[in-house]
């Protein structure tokens, strides 16, 4: 336990003197991590993660287990402590000791140098085992075999923080960087596969191999599941089409526009422009905002590098900012008859991009600042572990979507809502269920960042929160859901 020297400081802005002094009690500012630890105990995420790692140390000289260090780093990332340096103070924190199954009065946890040696000692076989751990945890997260799975592929830039191995200049992003490949599942928001790659590679490098490995593992468990793959235009290349077709996958990939494609949709664009002109005129007469006009069509197309013709869905839009054209190559059934819904299903991958923003911006994934490439690869896994733990807790405590009374007017299904109606639905839902829909910053504000006093006795450990804390109700609700007293918890719909 770290004892701070006694001191007092008086501030006079209030009129009556404000005296500030340290407390003799064991205090923490991150007591909201304890419900995460409870869920982790039920799911075994960090335990199976640590079990996959090779430990080259002499067992007789080990003071800090791999599991303790994995938990320190993963929970630190959840609370906003993305660097190893933060743990020189967190190692004394009573909540972080509880997370590591230690008494708050026990010896300190691992220091920054110990954690740095830990990350830099990770070898390639450990990274390969972690790949399987993430897939195993993904498969175990379903109570029943799913009928359909949607995997979203995305390349995310990760700027360099010095001279890390295999960081290179990328002209598009205008920086030295890594270029990780992230594969997430749209049905449950989890990260399923991750690859750290040099910074100057093509966005789809290795994506075909990763996808084939993932599909093989999934079909070993669920042979009949329908698998859908989505990716932006960077993944719309022949080898990605080929692997999807060979494996019997449905796919939708963005397709970069060219002169041939643009000429193909000129008549459709002219119709959209004419329709928007009529819409603007009507909007002026009715004193309302003009609504964009979107039109769709599908056609067969074969680029010079393709071995066959494939189906392309085109979207043209006219609005107050001008016009735009977008193209998607797909083998989805029904795309020929319903090009609009086929395009919208591809565009729905934007929700998976929100998970990428969360892990990069909310959980600091762009802080891969170790020197060794393998160490940074391991840090990528640590951030994904923290993100999956957050996703699983969100699903555990999310409020079910309210059922529409039988007497009510039939409404448009949530999946079919678009535009302002869809945005309004998500806004109202986030207001009603801020944690079930909350990003990492929301969780820190409403749950994680709360001061607590930790008291240890022979029989128990008591964590005291302030009864005047305005978010105490959210904390209680999360704990009740985890203990099974808060009703049936379902994943967000």
Secondary structure, DSSP 8 states (H G I E B T S, - for coil): -------EEEE-TTSS-EEEE--SSEEES-TTHHHHHHHHHHHTHHHHHHHTS---S-GGG-SS-HHHHHHHHHHHHHTT--SGGGHHHHTT-HHHHHHTT--TTS-----HHHHHHHHHT--HHHHHHHHHHHHHHHHHT-SS--SEEEEEEEEEEEE-SSS-TT-EEETTTTEEEEEEEEEEETTT--EEEEE--BTTS-TTTTHHHHHHHHHHHHHHH-TT-EEEEEE-GGG-SHHHHHHHHHHT-EEEEE----HHHHHHTHHHHHHHHHHHHHHHHHHHHHTS----EEEEEEEEE--TT-SS-EEEEEEEEEETTEEEEEEEEE--TTTTT-HHHHHHHHHTTHHHHHHHHIIIIIS-TT----SSHHHHHHHHHHHHHHHHHHHHHHHHH--------TTS-----GGG--HHHHHHHHHHHHHH-TTTT--HHHHIIIIIS--EEEEE-SS-EEEEE-TT-TTHHHHHHHHHHHHT-S-------
